[in-house]
Amino acid sequence: MIVFMDANALIYLIEGAQPFAGRVRDALQEIATAHPNVQIAVSRLTWLECHVKPMRENNHPVLAAYAAFFARPDLVWIDLNQDVMELATVIRVKHGLRTPDALQAASCLQLGADHHFFTGDAGFEKVAGLNVRLLA
């Protein structure tokens, strides 16, 4: 089992916005209880999106929290390779998602069927094969 963290879900978790941070923690705990070997996955786009606001605001404690999260040795990274780009293009055309969202969906779909896609954006629910866990 793999949990793919959309940027907004990770921002909820790291930056502690309530009630969303609690929802992410509870959902992660629920999955970890059912699947003790659960892995967390992110895309390179998640890294970028999580860093924009704290970098803009010079928020070093939040940047440090992200650095610690992204340095986890067990974190699964999905690169924005050709397969992701091609699938994202199809998703964007078929479902009308914005480019970053299409890239996130395509990144997660590279993991196969045994995944949960954690997000706060209901727009992802229309993507076939994406096991969306809506946290908003």
C-alpha angles and dihedrals in degrees: 000000000000128000112208111204116215109210094254092054091050091046088052090051100044100035093042101228106174138255087015098057090056091049092053092047092047093048092048091049092049092052093043090053092052094038111029092185094054115149129208119227133191136173126233085250089061089057091051096046093048093053101049101081098039091047091049090050095041088236101168098177091056091044088052091051090052091046090055093048095047092046092061107128091216095055115118112222122205112202122212094245130158094276091053092047094050094047091045089054091053091047092049092050096043100041105021095235118161113260096257091050092047089051092051093049092047091048091054094046088059087071094068128235099310098083146098120218108214112205145139092219118094090196089083092065091081093063109101114233095018109121096212121198104193111209101179 
